[in-house]
């Protein structure tokens, strides 16, 4: 049977790395477009640039949310681990208090 282990510190480390990586994606403020020439592809290029910026911002928001979800999930697992451990330790304490008289 497989064992599931939660490592909160590792989850936070990975989520922080993701957040840092996505920060550069979201920090793109503007791209200079060629508005002065009348080359036929300029309109298409301008539209593509706008779409790329919009997509980058959307991707950044999604990945940031995923990063936060990783941290939240790890914290929730950790809390449940602690609760289960406390409950199990109480069961172990109870089992040592009783004896059967034969």
C-alpha positions as CSV (number, residue, x, y, z in Angstrom):
1,X,0.0,0.0,0.0
2,X,1.3,3.5,-0.8
3,X,2.0,6.1,1.8
4,X,0.9,9.7,1.3
5,X,3.2,12.1,3.0
6,X,2.7,15.9,3.3
7,X,5.7,18.1,3.4
8,X,4.5,21.6,4.2
9,X,7.9,23.2,3.9
10,X,8.5,21.7,0.5
11,X,5.0,22.8,-0.7
12,X,5.6,26.4,0.4
13,X,9.0,26.3,-1.3
14,X,7.6,25.1,-4.6
15,X,4.6,27.5,-4.4
16,X,6.9,30.4,-3.7
17,X,9.1,29.4,-6.7
18,X,6.0,29.3,-8.9
19,X,4.9,32.7,-7.6
20,X,8.3,34.3,-8.3
21,X,8.4,32.8,-11.8
22,X,4.9,34.1,-12.7
23,X,5.7,37.5,-11.3
24,X,7.9,38.3,-14.3
25,X,5.1,37.2,-16.6
26,X,2.6,39.6,-14.9
27,X,5.1,42.5,-14.7
28,X,5.0,43.0,-18.5
29,X,3.6,46.5,-18.6
30,X,3.7,47.5,-22.3
31,X,5.2,46.5,-25.6
32,X,6.1,49.2,-28.0
33,X,4.2,48.9,-31.2
34,X,5.1,50.3,-34.5
35,X,2.4,52.9,-35.2
36,X,4.4,55.1,-37.6
37,X,4.9,52.8,-40.6
38,X,2.2,51.5,-42.9
39,X,3.5,48.0,-43.4
40,X,0.6,45.7,-44.2
41,X,1.2,43.4,-41.2
42,X,1.3,46.1,-38.5
43,X,-2.4,45.9,-37.7
44,X,-2.2,42.1,-37.3
45,X,1.0,42.5,-35.2
46,X,-0.7,45.0,-33.0
47,X,-3.7,42.7,-32.4
48,X,-1.4,39.8,-31.7
49,X,0.6,41.9,-29.2
50,X,-2.6,42.9,-27.4
51,X,-3.7,39.3,-27.3
52,X,-0.4,38.1,-26.0
53,X,-0.4,40.6,-23.2
54,X,-3.9,39.7,-22.3
55,X,-3.2,36.0,-22.3
56,X,0.0,36.5,-20.2
57,X,-2.0,38.4,-17.6
58,X,-4.7,35.7,-17.5
59,X,-2.1,33.0,-17.3
60,X,-0.3,34.8,-14.5
61,X,-3.6,35.1,-12.5
62,X,-4.4,31.4,-13.0
63,X,-0.9,30.2,-12.0
64,X,-0.8,32.5,-9.0
65,X,-4.2,31.1,-7.8
66,X,-2.8,27.6,-8.3
67,X,0.3,28.5,-6.3
68,X,-1.9,29.7,-3.5
69,X,-4.1,26.6,-3.7
70,X,-0.9,24.4,-3.3
71,X,-0.1,26.3,-0.1
72,X,-3.6,26.1,1.2
73,X,-4.0,22.4,0.4
74,X,-0.7,21.6,2.1
75,X,-1.7,23.6,5.2
76,X,-5.1,21.8,5.3
77,X,-3.3,18.4,5.1
78,X,-0.9,19.4,7.8
79,X,-3.8,20.4,10.1
80,X,-5.6,17.1,9.4
81,X,-2.4,15.2,10.1
82,X,-2.0,16.9,13.5
83,X,-5.7,16.3,14.3
84,X,-5.4,12.6,13.4
85,X,-2.2,12.2,15.4
86,X,-3.8,13.8,18.4
87,X,-6.8,11.5,18.2
88,X,-4.6,8.4,17.7
89,X,-2.5,9.3,20.7
90,X,-5.6,9.5,22.8
91,X,-6.7,6.1,21.7
92,X,-3.2,4.7,22.6
93,X,-3.4,6.3,26.0
94,X,-6.9,4.7,26.7
95,X,-5.7,1.3,25.6
96,X,-3.0,1.2,28.2
97,X,-5.3,2.1,31.1
98,X,-7.5,-1.0,30.9
99,X,-6.7,-4.5,31.8
100,X,-8.7,-7.7,31.7
101,X,-8.9,-9.6,34.9
102,X,-8.8,-13.3,34.2
